[in-house]
Structures are given as structure tokens and as C-alpha cells.
Amino acid sequence: MNRAGVGQGAGDPDADEAALQQALDAMASAGVALACRAIRAGDEAALLPAEAVSIASTRPDRRRASGAARLAARDLLRARGIGACAIPRAPSGEPIWPEGWTGSLAHDRIWAVAALGRVGEVGSLGIDVEPAEPLPDDILALVVRPDDRLPAPGSPLDARLVFSAKEAVYKATFPLHRRILDYDDIAIDLPRGFATTRTGHAARLFHTSTPCIVTLAVVEP
Ligand SMILES: CC(C)(COP(=O)(O)OP(=O)(O)OC[C@H]1O[C@@H](n2cnc3c(N)ncnc32)[C@H](O)[C@@H]1OP(=O)(O)O)[C@@H](O)C(=O)NCCC(=O)NCCS
């Protein structure tokens, strides 16, 4: 996914991270901690052995992004007293968290983000990161479906927010139903910050659009 701007060479990664972290802290819901990392050369080396073997992709950029996401997640765990622990990728894709914790990871070409919550305080979490750019028209028609509700008046970023929300909801609900959902299977109500799925699950939605789009989906316990 291409993105111009934040974190793309022009900026200082530390300053960019501080700006996004501030936005994440402002959007986080109760009981959920969020962290970000501007993906840096060499982040693939942060993958612990159990993680390195669990990630099938051999693409260096994908492995670098996965390493960066785990660095962000480990920062969150460390702040809660959990020492260096692996967060492998299950064969079905979802990250495997240490006992008592749940969370979600996402990355694009620039950013890696992580969400973490305590089992019992949250049911399940999903996170997504996207460039703050309108969704191309050909993709928009696939993503925004009749059951989705957008604000009026709208913004050019609304369809991208729906896309991001569907990815986050998919990640939050997959561990609960273990089914592959299509865009038609998830209904997003942007004004209410709420999503429902054809599998009967519901999630609250939180997002920021600056400096990039990050959506958090939270399923109640
Ligand atoms: C999970 C998915 C929605 C998003 O993946 P993506 O855009 O390639 O990449 P993202 O950076 O947003 O997320 C990647 C992370 O999602 C997590 N993930 C992957 N599959 C997952 C699943 N089934 N459930 C929960 N989390 C999952 C992993 O932690 C992964 O990071 P890792 O490879 O470093 O471990 C996509 O890979 C997928 O499985 N799609 C199939 C269903 C679909 O697209 N339906 C239409 C939209 S709802």
C-alpha cells in the first residue's frame, strides 16, 4: 500500500511516532492500549525464533513489517510486566498472545500498530492502519455496501474508513467464528461507531485519521 507523507523519509521517525502515538492515546477505548512504530530497516531481526518460523512470507518488506508490529506489541506487554515473549502467527493468520492477553497487529508500508487488552476486560480486538487517502473508485464499490451507514455530509475519506473498519472487525471477530467474511458480511455504521457481522457479532469502532487512518474494533467480553 502506498503512502506519501508521514514517516516516508522526509520526517524523523521518532517525531512521526510521537505524533501517531498521541493520536492513538486519544482514540484508545477503556482497557485497550495501543502502540505504533515507524517501520525501520532491520526490524525483521526483531522476530523471535518462534515468530520467524510462524510467518510464511519470505518477502523482506513483509517480515520487516511483522517485526516492527511485534516490537510495538512487546512495548505494550513490557509496560504491563510481561517480559520478552513471542507473538507467533497462527496458521490461520491471527497472532497468538501470551496467556491472559488478547490483541491485534497491523502494518502497511510505513507503519506498524498493535492493540492489547486483558482477557475478560475485552472480548476480542482488531486493528488496521491505512493511508489517509480516498479509496480508489473501483475498490469503493466492492467495499461500501448497502448495509453500511456513512455520515452526511460525507468526507472523501469515508470509504477508506469503512474499508479500515471492515478489516479491523474481521480481525476482531475471526478468532470467534473462524470464518472468512466478505465485505457484504460486515455492516459499518460510521456515525454510531458500531459494526455488526453476519455471524452475529458486534464491535465498537474507534478511529483516527491523522496522521494516518487507524481503526480499532472492540468486541465486548
Ligand atoms: C487479515 C486481513 C483482513 C488483513 O491483512 P492485510 O491487509 O494483509 O495486513 P494487515 O497489516 O492489515 O494485517 C496483518 C496482520 O493481521 C493479523 N491477521 C492475519 N490474519 C488474521 C486473522 N484471520 N484474524 C486476526 N488477525 C489476523 C496478523 O497479525 C497479521 O500480521 P503478521 O502477518 O505480522 O502476523 C487479510 O489478510 C485477510 O485475511 N483477508 C481475508 C478476508 C477478507 O479480506 N475479507 C474482506 C474484508 S473483511
The ligand as a MOL file (V3000), in Angstrom:
LIG
                    3D

  0  0  0     0  0            999 V3000
M  V30 BEGIN CTAB
M  V30 COUNTS 48 50 0 0 0
M  V30 BEGIN ATOM
M  V30 1 C -6.3930 -10.2370 7.9240 0
M  V30 2 C -6.6610 -9.4110 6.6800 0
M  V30 3 C -8.1140 -8.8920 6.7200 0
M  V30 4 C -5.7850 -8.1480 6.6570 0
M  V30 5 O -4.4880 -8.4320 6.3000 0
M  V30 6 P -3.5310 -7.4630 5.4710 0
M  V30 7 O -4.2630 -6.2830 4.8940 0
M  V30 8 O -2.7630 -8.3160 4.5790 0
M  V30 9 O -2.4970 -6.9200 6.5240 0
M  V30 10 P -2.6150 -6.0510 7.8600 0
M  V30 11 O -1.3180 -5.4050 8.0250 0
M  V30 12 O -3.8440 -5.2040 7.9400 0
M  V30 13 O -2.7450 -7.1700 8.9960 0
M  V30 14 C -1.7820 -8.1760 9.0930 0
M  V30 15 C -1.9090 -8.8000 10.4510 0
M  V30 16 O -3.2390 -9.2460 10.6340 0
M  V30 17 C -3.2100 -10.3400 11.5260 0
M  V30 18 N -4.0710 -11.3680 10.9620 0
M  V30 19 C -3.9030 -12.0670 9.8210 0
M  V30 20 N -4.9160 -12.9220 9.6490 0
M  V30 21 C -5.7420 -12.7490 10.7090 0
M  V30 22 C -6.9630 -13.3590 11.1120 0
M  V30 23 N -7.5420 -14.3150 10.3780 0
M  V30 24 N -7.5490 -12.9250 12.2640 0
M  V30 25 C -6.9920 -11.9490 13.0270 0
M  V30 26 N -5.8180 -11.3310 12.6940 0
M  V30 27 C -5.2140 -11.7540 11.5530 0
M  V30 28 C -1.7690 -10.7880 11.6770 0
M  V30 29 O -1.3190 -10.3800 12.9420 0
M  V30 30 C -1.0490 -10.0220 10.5880 0
M  V30 31 O 0.2430 -9.6060 10.9350 0
M  V30 32 P 1.5010 -10.6150 10.8500 0
M  V30 33 O 1.4780 -11.2180 9.4930 0
M  V30 34 O 2.6510 -9.7200 11.0950 0
M  V30 35 O 1.2900 -11.6210 11.9480 0
M  V30 36 C -6.4100 -10.2640 5.4090 0
M  V30 37 O -5.1540 -10.7810 5.3910 0
M  V30 38 C -7.3320 -11.4460 5.2780 0
M  V30 39 O -7.1210 -12.4760 5.8950 0
M  V30 40 N -8.3900 -11.2930 4.4220 0
M  V30 41 C -9.3390 -12.3330 4.1220 0
M  V30 42 C -10.7500 -11.8540 4.3510 0
M  V30 43 C -11.0750 -10.5660 3.6460 0
M  V30 44 O -10.2240 -9.8800 3.1000 0
M  V30 45 N -12.3700 -10.1960 3.6550 0
M  V30 46 C -12.8220 -8.9480 3.1230 0
M  V30 47 C -12.5580 -7.8140 4.0920 0
M  V30 48 S -13.3260 -8.0030 5.6320 0
M  V30 END ATOM
M  V30 BEGIN BOND
M  V30 1 1 1 2
M  V30 2 1 2 3
M  V30 3 1 2 4
M  V30 4 1 2 36
M  V30 5 1 4 5
M  V30 6 1 5 6
M  V30 7 2 6 7
M  V30 8 1 6 8
M  V30 9 1 6 9
M  V30 10 1 9 10
M  V30 11 2 10 11
M  V30 12 1 10 12
M  V30 13 1 10 13
M  V30 14 1 13 14
M  V30 15 1 14 15
M  V30 16 1 15 16
M  V30 17 1 15 30
M  V30 18 1 16 17
M  V30 19 1 17 18
M  V30 20 1 17 28
M  V30 21 1 18 19
M  V30 22 1 18 27
M  V30 23 2 19 20
M  V30 24 1 20 21
M  V30 25 1 21 22
M  V30 26 2 21 27
M  V30 27 1 22 23
M  V30 28 2 22 24
M  V30 29 1 24 25
M  V30 30 2 25 26
M  V30 31 1 26 27
M  V30 32 1 28 29
M  V30 33 1 28 30
M  V30 34 1 30 31
M  V30 35 1 31 32
M  V30 36 2 32 33
M  V30 37 1 32 34
M  V30 38 1 32 35
M  V30 39 1 36 37
M  V30 40 1 36 38
M  V30 41 2 38 39
M  V30 42 1 38 40
M  V30 43 1 40 41
M  V30 44 1 41 42
M  V30 45 1 42 43
M  V30 46 2 43 44
M  V30 47 1 43 45
M  V30 48 1 45 46
M  V30 49 1 46 47
M  V30 50 1 47 48
M  V30 END BOND
M  V30 END CTAB
M  END
